[in-house]
């Protein structure tokens, strides 16, 4: 598996949605690639922190900026 393939599959991996063969290739790549291992760990931490945010605690400006960023996000 290449780093680019891993990036494409990271969400499915974190959701536990990869088929066993692909998951094995993913894990094997993580074992040999420090950069991808760091990337996946950063995503895990980001998800954990964002999950702690209470929408009502955001200012109107912050909420509007986030909504705009998500609306304008293009892959």
PyMOL Python script that loads the backbone (N, CA, C, O; Angstrom):
from pymol import cmd

cmd.read_pdbstr("""\
ATOM      1  N   UNK A   1       0.848  -1.170   0.000  1.00  0.00           N
ATOM      2  CA  UNK A   1       0.000   0.000   0.000  1.00  0.00           C
ATOM      3  C   UNK A   1       0.894   1.233   0.000  1.00  0.00           C
ATOM      4  O   UNK A   1       1.904   1.275   0.702  1.00  0.00           O
ATOM      5  N   UNK A   2       0.524   2.224  -0.780  1.00  0.00           N
ATOM      6  CA  UNK A   2       1.259   3.484  -0.815  1.00  0.00           C
ATOM      7  C   UNK A   2       0.684   4.445   0.228  1.00  0.00           C
ATOM      8  O   UNK A   2      -0.401   4.228   0.767  1.00  0.00           O
ATOM      9  N   UNK A   3       1.426   5.492   0.491  1.00  0.00           N
ATOM     10  CA  UNK A   3       0.940   6.510   1.423  1.00  0.00           C
ATOM     11  C   UNK A   3      -0.347   7.150   0.897  1.00  0.00           C
ATOM     12  O   UNK A   3      -1.269   7.414   1.668  1.00  0.00           O
ATOM     13  N   UNK A   4      -0.410   7.399  -0.408  1.00  0.00           N
ATOM     14  CA  UNK A   4      -1.610   8.004  -0.997  1.00  0.00           C
ATOM     15  C   UNK A   4      -2.824   7.093  -0.828  1.00  0.00           C
ATOM     16  O   UNK A   4      -3.922   7.573  -0.545  1.00  0.00           O
ATOM     17  N   UNK A   5      -2.637   5.792  -0.999  1.00  0.00           N
ATOM     18  CA  UNK A   5      -3.743   4.853  -0.806  1.00  0.00           C
ATOM     19  C   UNK A   5      -4.200   4.870   0.648  1.00  0.00           C
ATOM     20  O   UNK A   5      -5.398   4.836   0.927  1.00  0.00           O
ATOM     21  N   UNK A   6      -3.253   4.921   1.563  1.00  0.00           N
ATOM     22  CA  UNK A   6      -3.594   4.952   2.984  1.00  0.00           C
ATOM     23  C   UNK A   6      -4.430   6.188   3.303  1.00  0.00           C
ATOM     24  O   UNK A   6      -5.433   6.090   4.010  1.00  0.00           O
ATOM     25  N   UNK A   7      -4.032   7.331   2.797  1.00  0.00           N
ATOM     26  CA  UNK A   7      -4.780   8.566   3.048  1.00  0.00           C
ATOM     27  C   UNK A   7      -6.219   8.436   2.544  1.00  0.00           C
ATOM     28  O   UNK A   7      -7.152   8.902   3.197  1.00  0.00           O
ATOM     29  N   UNK A   8      -6.393   7.810   1.401  1.00  0.00           N
ATOM     30  CA  UNK A   8      -7.742   7.616   0.850  1.00  0.00           C
ATOM     31  C   UNK A   8      -8.598   6.697   1.716  1.00  0.00           C
ATOM     32  O   UNK A   8      -9.823   6.819   1.731  1.00  0.00           O
ATOM     33  N   UNK A   9      -7.960   5.782   2.432  1.00  0.00           N
ATOM     34  CA  UNK A   9      -8.687   4.763   3.197  1.00  0.00           C
ATOM     35  C   UNK A   9      -8.753   5.039   4.696  1.00  0.00           C
ATOM     36  O   UNK A   9      -9.376   4.276   5.434  1.00  0.00           O
ATOM     37  N   UNK A  10      -8.124   6.112   5.155  1.00  0.00           N
ATOM     38  CA  UNK A  10      -7.994   6.318   6.597  1.00  0.00           C
ATOM     39  C   UNK A  10      -9.340   6.436   7.307  1.00  0.00           C
ATOM     40  O   UNK A  10      -9.491   5.909   8.408  1.00  0.00           O
ATOM     41  N   UNK A  11     -10.297   7.097   6.723  1.00  0.00           N
ATOM     42  CA  UNK A  11     -11.609   7.233   7.368  1.00  0.00           C
ATOM     43  C   UNK A  11     -12.275   5.875   7.520  1.00  0.00           C
ATOM     44  O   UNK A  11     -12.817   5.564   8.581  1.00  0.00           O
ATOM     45  N   UNK A  12     -12.240   5.072   6.477  1.00  0.00           N
ATOM     46  CA  UNK A  12     -12.824   3.728   6.555  1.00  0.00           C
ATOM     47  C   UNK A  12     -12.097   2.889   7.604  1.00  0.00           C
ATOM     48  O   UNK A  12     -12.724   2.114   8.325  1.00  0.00           O
ATOM     49  N   UNK A  13     -10.778   3.043   7.687  1.00  0.00           N
ATOM     50  CA  UNK A  13     -10.002   2.314   8.693  1.00  0.00           C
ATOM     51  C   UNK A  13     -10.441   2.705  10.098  1.00  0.00           C
ATOM     52  O   UNK A  13     -10.708   1.842  10.935  1.00  0.00           O
ATOM     53  N   UNK A  14     -10.514   3.997  10.351  1.00  0.00           N
ATOM     54  CA  UNK A  14     -10.901   4.472  11.676  1.00  0.00           C
ATOM     55  C   UNK A  14     -12.335   4.089  12.032  1.00  0.00           C
ATOM     56  O   UNK A  14     -12.668   3.942  13.208  1.00  0.00           O
ATOM     57  N   UNK A  15     -13.174   3.930  11.027  1.00  0.00           N
ATOM     58  CA  UNK A  15     -14.561   3.497  11.242  1.00  0.00           C
ATOM     59  C   UNK A  15     -14.691   1.986  11.346  1.00  0.00           C
ATOM     60  O   UNK A  15     -15.775   1.478  11.633  1.00  0.00           O
ATOM     61  N   UNK A  16     -13.588   1.252  11.113  1.00  0.00           N
ATOM     62  CA  UNK A  16     -13.644  -0.207  11.137  1.00  0.00           C
ATOM     63  C   UNK A  16     -14.396  -0.786   9.953  1.00  0.00           C
ATOM     64  O   UNK A  16     -15.004  -1.852  10.052  1.00  0.00           O
ATOM     65  N   UNK A  17     -14.352  -0.076   8.830  1.00  0.00           N
ATOM     66  CA  UNK A  17     -15.144  -0.460   7.668  1.00  0.00           C
ATOM     67  C   UNK A  17     -14.336  -1.087   6.526  1.00  0.00           C
ATOM     68  O   UNK A  17     -14.886  -1.335   5.452  1.00  0.00           O
ATOM     69  N   UNK A  18     -13.049  -1.345   6.739  1.00  0.00           N
ATOM     70  CA  UNK A  18     -12.249  -1.977   5.685  1.00  0.00           C
ATOM     71  C   UNK A  18     -12.449  -3.483   5.702  1.00  0.00           C
ATOM     72  O   UNK A  18     -12.668  -4.083   6.755  1.00  0.00           O
ATOM     73  N   UNK A  19     -12.370  -4.081   4.526  1.00  0.00           N
ATOM     74  CA  UNK A  19     -12.394  -5.543   4.474  1.00  0.00           C
ATOM     75  C   UNK A  19     -11.093  -6.051   5.095  1.00  0.00           C
ATOM     76  O   UNK A  19     -10.099  -5.324   5.127  1.00  0.00           O
ATOM     77  N   UNK A  20     -11.089  -7.289   5.588  1.00  0.00           N
ATOM     78  CA  UNK A  20      -9.914  -7.797   6.309  1.00  0.00           C
ATOM     79  C   UNK A  20      -8.602  -7.699   5.542  1.00  0.00           C
ATOM     80  O   UNK A  20      -7.575  -7.351   6.126  1.00  0.00           O
ATOM     81  N   UNK A  21      -8.615  -7.996   4.258  1.00  0.00           N
ATOM     82  CA  UNK A  21      -7.375  -7.950   3.472  1.00  0.00           C
ATOM     83  C   UNK A  21      -6.829  -6.526   3.377  1.00  0.00           C
ATOM     84  O   UNK A  21      -5.631  -6.299   3.548  1.00  0.00           O
ATOM     85  N   UNK A  22      -7.719  -5.569   3.102  1.00  0.00           N
ATOM     86  CA  UNK A  22      -7.293  -4.173   2.986  1.00  0.00           C
ATOM     87  C   UNK A  22      -6.831  -3.645   4.339  1.00  0.00           C
ATOM     88  O   UNK A  22      -5.854  -2.901   4.419  1.00  0.00           O
ATOM     89  N   UNK A  23      -7.531  -4.026   5.393  1.00  0.00           N
ATOM     90  CA  UNK A  23      -7.120  -3.599   6.730  1.00  0.00           C
ATOM     91  C   UNK A  23      -5.727  -4.133   7.068  1.00  0.00           C
ATOM     92  O   UNK A  23      -4.916  -3.426   7.667  1.00  0.00           O
ATOM     93  N   UNK A  24      -5.458  -5.364   6.688  1.00  0.00           N
ATOM     94  CA  UNK A  24      -4.139  -5.943   6.940  1.00  0.00           C
ATOM     95  C   UNK A  24      -3.061  -5.162   6.200  1.00  0.00           C
ATOM     96  O   UNK A  24      -2.007  -4.867   6.764  1.00  0.00           O
ATOM     97  N   UNK A  25      -3.321  -4.827   4.939  1.00  0.00           N
ATOM     98  CA  UNK A  25      -2.353  -4.035   4.167  1.00  0.00           C
ATOM     99  C   UNK A  25      -2.153  -2.656   4.792  1.00  0.00           C
ATOM    100  O   UNK A  25      -1.037  -2.139   4.832  1.00  0.00           O
ATOM    101  N   UNK A  26      -3.238  -2.070   5.277  1.00  0.00           N
ATOM    102  CA  UNK A  26      -3.194  -0.766   5.936  1.00  0.00           C
ATOM    103  C   UNK A  26      -2.292  -0.835   7.171  1.00  0.00           C
ATOM    104  O   UNK A  26      -1.392  -0.012   7.337  1.00  0.00           O
ATOM    105  N   UNK A  27      -2.539  -1.811   8.024  1.00  0.00           N
ATOM    106  CA  UNK A  27      -1.770  -1.989   9.259  1.00  0.00           C
ATOM    107  C   UNK A  27      -0.304  -2.282   8.951  1.00  0.00           C
ATOM    108  O   UNK A  27       0.588  -1.775   9.632  1.00  0.00           O
ATOM    109  N   UNK A  28      -0.055  -3.089   7.940  1.00  0.00           N
ATOM    110  CA  UNK A  28       1.325  -3.380   7.550  1.00  0.00           C
ATOM    111  C   UNK A  28       2.046  -2.112   7.099  1.00  0.00           C
ATOM    112  O   UNK A  28       3.219  -1.913   7.412  1.00  0.00           O
ATOM    113  N   UNK A  29       1.341  -1.264   6.367  1.00  0.00           N
ATOM    114  CA  UNK A  29       1.950  -0.006   5.931  1.00  0.00           C
ATOM    115  C   UNK A  29       2.264   0.877   7.141  1.00  0.00           C
ATOM    116  O   UNK A  29       3.342   1.468   7.214  1.00  0.00           O
ATOM    117  N   UNK A  30       1.333   0.966   8.081  1.00  0.00           N
ATOM    118  CA  UNK A  30       1.576   1.763   9.287  1.00  0.00           C
ATOM    119  C   UNK A  30       2.815   1.279  10.042  1.00  0.00           C
ATOM    120  O   UNK A  30       3.550   2.079  10.620  1.00  0.00           O
ATOM    121  N   UNK A  31       3.036  -0.025  10.030  1.00  0.00           N
ATOM    122  CA  UNK A  31       4.173  -0.597  10.754  1.00  0.00           C
ATOM    123  C   UNK A  31       5.519  -0.180  10.166  1.00  0.00           C
ATOM    124  O   UNK A  31       6.532  -0.193  10.865  1.00  0.00           O
ATOM    125  N   UNK A  32       5.534   0.189   8.894  1.00  0.00           N
ATOM    126  CA  UNK A  32       6.806   0.539   8.249  1.00  0.00           C
ATOM    127  C   UNK A  32       6.923   2.015   7.871  1.00  0.00           C
ATOM    128  O   UNK A  32       7.971   2.449   7.392  1.00  0.00           O
ATOM    129  N   UNK A  33       5.853   2.791   8.082  1.00  0.00           N
ATOM    130  CA  UNK A  33       5.862   4.190   7.638  1.00  0.00           C
ATOM    131  C   UNK A  33       5.550   5.117   8.808  1.00  0.00           C
ATOM    132  O   UNK A  33       4.395   5.270   9.206  1.00  0.00           O
ATOM    133  N   UNK A  34       6.589   5.726   9.347  1.00  0.00           N
ATOM    134  CA  UNK A  34       6.415   6.629  10.488  1.00  0.00           C
ATOM    135  C   UNK A  34       5.518   7.823  10.151  1.00  0.00           C
ATOM    136  O   UNK A  34       4.738   8.272  10.990  1.00  0.00           O
ATOM    137  N   UNK A  35       5.630   8.331   8.931  1.00  0.00           N
ATOM    138  CA  UNK A  35       4.813   9.482   8.530  1.00  0.00           C
ATOM    139  C   UNK A  35       3.329   9.167   8.552  1.00  0.00           C
ATOM    140  O   UNK A  35       2.530   9.963   9.045  1.00  0.00           O
ATOM    141  N   UNK A  36       2.956   8.010   8.021  1.00  0.00           N
ATOM    142  CA  UNK A  36       1.545   7.623   8.007  1.00  0.00           C
ATOM    143  C   UNK A  36       1.060   7.275   9.409  1.00  0.00           C
ATOM    144  O   UNK A  36      -0.087   7.550   9.761  1.00  0.00           O
ATOM    145  N   UNK A  37       1.931   6.675  10.200  1.00  0.00           N
ATOM    146  CA  UNK A  37       1.563   6.367  11.581  1.00  0.00           C
ATOM    147  C   UNK A  37       1.256   7.667  12.335  1.00  0.00           C
ATOM    148  O   UNK A  37       0.282   7.736  13.085  1.00  0.00           O
ATOM    149  N   UNK A  38       2.075   8.678  12.136  1.00  0.00           N
ATOM    150  CA  UNK A  38       1.854   9.978  12.758  1.00  0.00           C
ATOM    151  C   UNK A  38       0.558  10.598  12.254  1.00  0.00           C
ATOM    152  O   UNK A  38      -0.217  11.144  13.040  1.00  0.00           O
ATOM    153  N   UNK A  39       0.320  10.518  10.960  1.00  0.00           N
ATOM    154  CA  UNK A  39      -0.895  11.067  10.350  1.00  0.00           C
ATOM    155  C   UNK A  39      -2.150  10.443  10.964  1.00  0.00           C
ATOM    156  O   UNK A  39      -3.080  11.158  11.335  1.00  0.00           O
ATOM    157  N   UNK A  40      -2.178   9.127  11.071  1.00  0.00           N
ATOM    158  CA  UNK A  40      -3.343   8.430  11.621  1.00  0.00           C
ATOM    159  C   UNK A  40      -3.530   8.806  13.090  1.00  0.00           C
ATOM    160  O   UNK A  40      -4.660   9.011  13.534  1.00  0.00           O
ATOM    161  N   UNK A  41      -2.456   8.897  13.835  1.00  0.00           N
ATOM    162  CA  UNK A  41      -2.559   9.277  15.248  1.00  0.00           C
ATOM    163  C   UNK A  41      -3.070  10.706  15.395  1.00  0.00           C
ATOM    164  O   UNK A  41      -3.867  10.987  16.290  1.00  0.00           O
ATOM    165  N   UNK A  42      -2.625  11.602  14.537  1.00  0.00           N
ATOM    166  CA  UNK A  42      -3.105  12.982  14.579  1.00  0.00           C
ATOM    167  C   UNK A  42      -4.599  13.038  14.282  1.00  0.00           C
ATOM    168  O   UNK A  42      -5.331  13.803  14.911  1.00  0.00           O
ATOM    169  N   UNK A  43      -5.048  12.240  13.335  1.00  0.00           N
ATOM    170  CA  UNK A  43      -6.481  12.199  13.032  1.00  0.00           C
ATOM    171  C   UNK A  43      -7.273  11.659  14.218  1.00  0.00           C
ATOM    172  O   UNK A  43      -8.333  12.188  14.552  1.00  0.00           O
ATOM    173  N   UNK A  44      -6.764  10.611  14.849  1.00  0.00           N
ATOM    174  CA  UNK A  44      -7.442  10.070  16.035  1.00  0.00           C
ATOM    175  C   UNK A  44      -7.573  11.133  17.121  1.00  0.00           C
ATOM    176  O   UNK A  44      -8.634  11.287  17.726  1.00  0.00           O
ATOM    177  N   UNK A  45      -6.495  11.856  17.359  1.00  0.00           N
ATOM    178  CA  UNK A  45      -6.517  12.900  18.387  1.00  0.00           C
ATOM    179  C   UNK A  45      -7.464  14.030  18.016  1.00  0.00           C
ATOM    180  O   UNK A  45      -8.186  14.545  18.870  1.00  0.00           O
ATOM    181  N   UNK A  46      -7.466  14.415  16.748  1.00  0.00           N
ATOM    182  CA  UNK A  46      -8.361  15.471  16.288  1.00  0.00           C
ATOM    183  C   UNK A  46      -9.817  15.065  16.470  1.00  0.00           C
ATOM    184  O   UNK A  46     -10.631  15.852  16.954  1.00  0.00           O
ATOM    185  N   UNK A  47     -10.139  13.846  16.085  1.00  0.00           N
ATOM    186  CA  UNK A  47     -11.501  13.338  16.229  1.00  0.00           C
ATOM    187  C   UNK A  47     -11.912  13.333  17.701  1.00  0.00           C
ATOM    188  O   UNK A  47     -13.029  13.722  18.039  1.00  0.00           O
ATOM    189  N   UNK A  48     -11.012  12.893  18.566  1.00  0.00           N
ATOM    190  CA  UNK A  48     -11.312  12.857  19.999  1.00  0.00           C
ATOM    191  C   UNK A  48     -11.563  14.261  20.544  1.00  0.00           C
ATOM    192  O   UNK A  48     -12.494  14.463  21.325  1.00  0.00           O
ATOM    193  N   UNK A  49     -10.748  15.223  20.145  1.00  0.00           N
ATOM    194  CA  UNK A  49     -10.908  16.592  20.647  1.00  0.00           C
ATOM    195  C   UNK A  49     -12.161  17.262  20.089  1.00  0.00           C
ATOM    196  O   UNK A  49     -12.890  17.929  20.824  1.00  0.00           O
ATOM    197  N   UNK A  50     -12.411  17.088  18.802  1.00  0.00           N
ATOM    198  CA  UNK A  50     -13.600  17.686  18.202  1.00  0.00           C
ATOM    199  C   UNK A  50     -14.868  17.092  18.825  1.00  0.00           C
ATOM    200  O   UNK A  50     -15.879  17.781  18.962  1.00  0.00           O
ATOM    201  N   UNK A  51     -14.808  15.839  19.191  1.00  0.00           N
ATOM    202  CA  UNK A  51     -15.945  15.200  19.828  1.00  0.00           C
ATOM    203  C   UNK A  51     -16.292  15.798  21.181  1.00  0.00           C
ATOM    204  O   UNK A  51     -17.405  15.604  21.670  1.00  0.00           O
ATOM    205  N   UNK A  52     -15.372  16.512  21.788  1.00  0.00           N
ATOM    206  CA  UNK A  52     -15.604  17.146  23.081  1.00  0.00           C
ATOM    207  C   UNK A  52     -16.278  18.515  22.963  1.00  0.00           C
ATOM    208  O   UNK A  52     -16.790  19.042  23.950  1.00  0.00           O
ATOM    209  N   UNK A  53     -16.277  19.088  21.760  1.00  0.00           N
ATOM    210  CA  UNK A  53     -16.820  20.431  21.558  1.00  0.00           C
ATOM    211  C   UNK A  53     -18.346  20.387  21.647  1.00  0.00           C
ATOM    212  O   UNK A  53     -19.004  19.572  21.001  1.00  0.00           O
ATOM    213  N   UNK A  54     -18.869  21.263  22.443  1.00  0.00           N
ATOM    214  CA  UNK A  54     -20.315  21.411  22.556  1.00  0.00           C
ATOM    215  C   UNK A  54     -20.733  22.552  21.630  1.00  0.00           C
ATOM    216  O   UNK A  54     -20.277  23.682  21.805  1.00  0.00           O
ATOM    217  N   UNK A  55     -21.596  22.273  20.644  1.00  0.00           N
ATOM    218  CA  UNK A  55     -21.968  23.316  19.674  1.00  0.00           C
ATOM    219  C   UNK A  55     -22.444  24.613  20.325  1.00  0.00           C
ATOM    220  O   UNK A  55     -22.150  25.702  19.832  1.00  0.00           O
ATOM    221  N   UNK A  56     -23.172  24.498  21.419  1.00  0.00           N
ATOM    222  CA  UNK A  56     -23.690  25.710  22.070  1.00  0.00           C
ATOM    223  C   UNK A  56     -22.586  26.536  22.725  1.00  0.00           C
ATOM    224  O   UNK A  56     -22.816  27.691  23.085  1.00  0.00           O
ATOM    225  N   UNK A  57     -21.392  25.966  22.888  1.00  0.00           N
ATOM    226  CA  UNK A  57     -20.291  26.712  23.486  1.00  0.00           C
ATOM    227  C   UNK A  57     -19.538  27.559  22.463  1.00  0.00           C
ATOM    228  O   UNK A  57     -18.711  28.391  22.835  1.00  0.00           O
ATOM    229  N   UNK A  58     -19.819  27.351  21.179  1.00  0.00           N
ATOM    230  CA  UNK A  58     -19.143  28.118  20.135  1.00  0.00           C
ATOM    231  C   UNK A  58     -19.788  29.486  19.982  1.00  0.00           C
ATOM    232  O   UNK A  58     -21.006  29.623  20.096  1.00  0.00           O
ATOM    233  N   UNK A  59     -18.974  30.488  19.726  1.00  0.00           N
ATOM    234  CA  UNK A  59     -19.521  31.812  19.434  1.00  0.00           C
ATOM    235  C   UNK A  59     -20.198  31.761  18.070  1.00  0.00           C
ATOM    236  O   UNK A  59     -19.922  30.876  17.261  1.00  0.00           O
ATOM    237  N   UNK A  60     -21.075  32.708  17.829  1.00  0.00           N
ATOM    238  CA  UNK A  60     -21.751  32.760  16.525  1.00  0.00           C
ATOM    239  C   UNK A  60     -20.738  32.894  15.395  1.00  0.00           C
ATOM    240  O   UNK A  60     -20.885  32.278  14.340  1.00  0.00           O
ATOM    241  N   UNK A  61     -19.703  33.711  15.628  1.00  0.00           N
ATOM    242  CA  UNK A  61     -18.677  33.905  14.601  1.00  0.00           C
ATOM    243  C   UNK A  61     -17.935  32.602  14.310  1.00  0.00           C
ATOM    244  O   UNK A  61     -17.719  32.255  13.148  1.00  0.00           O
ATOM    245  N   UNK A  62     -17.553  31.894  15.343  1.00  0.00           N
ATOM    246  CA  UNK A  62     -16.824  30.633  15.162  1.00  0.00           C
ATOM    247  C   UNK A  62     -17.698  29.611  14.451  1.00  0.00           C
ATOM    248  O   UNK A  62     -17.243  28.944  13.521  1.00  0.00           O
ATOM    249  N   UNK A  63     -18.937  29.484  14.875  1.00  0.00           N
ATOM    250  CA  UNK A  63     -19.860  28.535  14.236  1.00  0.00           C
ATOM    251  C   UNK A  63     -20.032  28.877  12.756  1.00  0.00           C
ATOM    252  O   UNK A  63     -20.002  27.983  11.911  1.00  0.00           O
ATOM    253  N   UNK A  64     -20.213  30.169  12.432  1.00  0.00           N
ATOM    254  CA  UNK A  64     -20.384  30.585  11.040  1.00  0.00           C
ATOM    255  C   UNK A  64     -19.136  30.311  10.211  1.00  0.00           C
ATOM    256  O   UNK A  64     -19.236  29.891   9.059  1.00  0.00           O
ATOM    257  N   UNK A  65     -17.960  30.546  10.789  1.00  0.00           N
ATOM    258  CA  UNK A  65     -16.713  30.285  10.069  1.00  0.00           C
ATOM    259  C   UNK A  65     -16.534  28.791   9.797  1.00  0.00           C
ATOM    260  O   UNK A  65     -16.092  28.401   8.716  1.00  0.00           O
ATOM    261  N   UNK A  66     -16.878  27.960  10.778  1.00  0.00           N
ATOM    262  CA  UNK A  66     -16.772  26.516  10.573  1.00  0.00           C
ATOM    263  C   UNK A  66     -17.743  26.043   9.499  1.00  0.00           C
ATOM    264  O   UNK A  66     -17.375  25.259   8.625  1.00  0.00           O
ATOM    265  N   UNK A  67     -18.968  26.515   9.565  1.00  0.00           N
ATOM    266  CA  UNK A  67     -19.953  26.114   8.554  1.00  0.00           C
ATOM    267  C   UNK A  67     -19.521  26.543   7.159  1.00  0.00           C
ATOM    268  O   UNK A  67     -19.678  25.789   6.199  1.00  0.00           O
ATOM    269  N   UNK A  68     -18.982  27.739   7.045  1.00  0.00           N
ATOM    270  CA  UNK A  68     -18.486  28.215   5.745  1.00  0.00           C
ATOM    271  C   UNK A  68     -17.338  27.343   5.255  1.00  0.00           C
ATOM    272  O   UNK A  68     -17.289  26.978   4.081  1.00  0.00           O
ATOM    273  N   UNK A  69     -16.416  27.011   6.151  1.00  0.00           N
ATOM    274  CA  UNK A  69     -15.277  26.174   5.762  1.00  0.00           C
ATOM    275  C   UNK A  69     -15.746  24.817   5.268  1.00  0.00           C
ATOM    276  O   UNK A  69     -15.240  24.324   4.259  1.00  0.00           O
ATOM    277  N   UNK A  70     -16.699  24.204   5.954  1.00  0.00           N
ATOM    278  CA  UNK A  70     -17.197  22.894   5.531  1.00  0.00           C
ATOM    279  C   UNK A  70     -17.965  22.988   4.218  1.00  0.00           C
ATOM    280  O   UNK A  70     -17.864  22.094   3.378  1.00  0.00           O
ATOM    281  N   UNK A  71     -18.720  24.042   4.035  1.00  0.00           N
ATOM    282  CA  UNK A  71     -19.482  24.199   2.781  1.00  0.00           C
ATOM    283  C   UNK A  71     -18.543  24.376   1.588  1.00  0.00           C
ATOM    284  O   UNK A  71     -18.847  23.938   0.479  1.00  0.00           O
ATOM    285  N   UNK A  72     -17.406  25.019   1.827  1.00  0.00           N
ATOM    286  CA  UNK A  72     -16.465  25.317   0.738  1.00  0.00           C
ATOM    287  C   UNK A  72     -15.385  24.263   0.573  1.00  0.00           C
ATOM    288  O   UNK A  72     -14.512  24.409  -0.283  1.00  0.00           O
ATOM    289  N   UNK A  73     -15.423  23.212   1.366  1.00  0.00           N
ATOM    290  CA  UNK A  73     -14.404  22.169   1.296  1.00  0.00           C
ATOM    291  C   UNK A  73     -14.606  21.320   0.051  1.00  0.00           C
ATOM    292  O   UNK A  73     -15.699  20.813  -0.199  1.00  0.00           O
ATOM    293  N   UNK A  74     -13.549  21.175  -0.717  1.00  0.00           N
ATOM    294  CA  UNK A  74     -13.576  20.340  -1.930  1.00  0.00           C
ATOM    295  C   UNK A  74     -12.412  19.380  -1.882  1.00  0.00           C
ATOM    296  O   UNK A  74     -11.280  19.773  -1.600  1.00  0.00           O
ATOM    297  N   UNK A  75     -12.690  18.128  -2.155  1.00  0.00           N
ATOM    298  CA  UNK A  75     -11.638  17.120  -2.156  1.00  0.00           C
ATOM    299  C   UNK A  75     -10.988  17.078  -3.511  1.00  0.00           C
ATOM    300  O   UNK A  75     -10.068  16.290  -3.731  1.00  0.00           O
TER     301      UNK A  75
END
""", "prot")
cmd.dss("prot")
cmd.show_as("cartoon", "prot")
cmd.util.cbc("prot")
cmd.orient("prot")
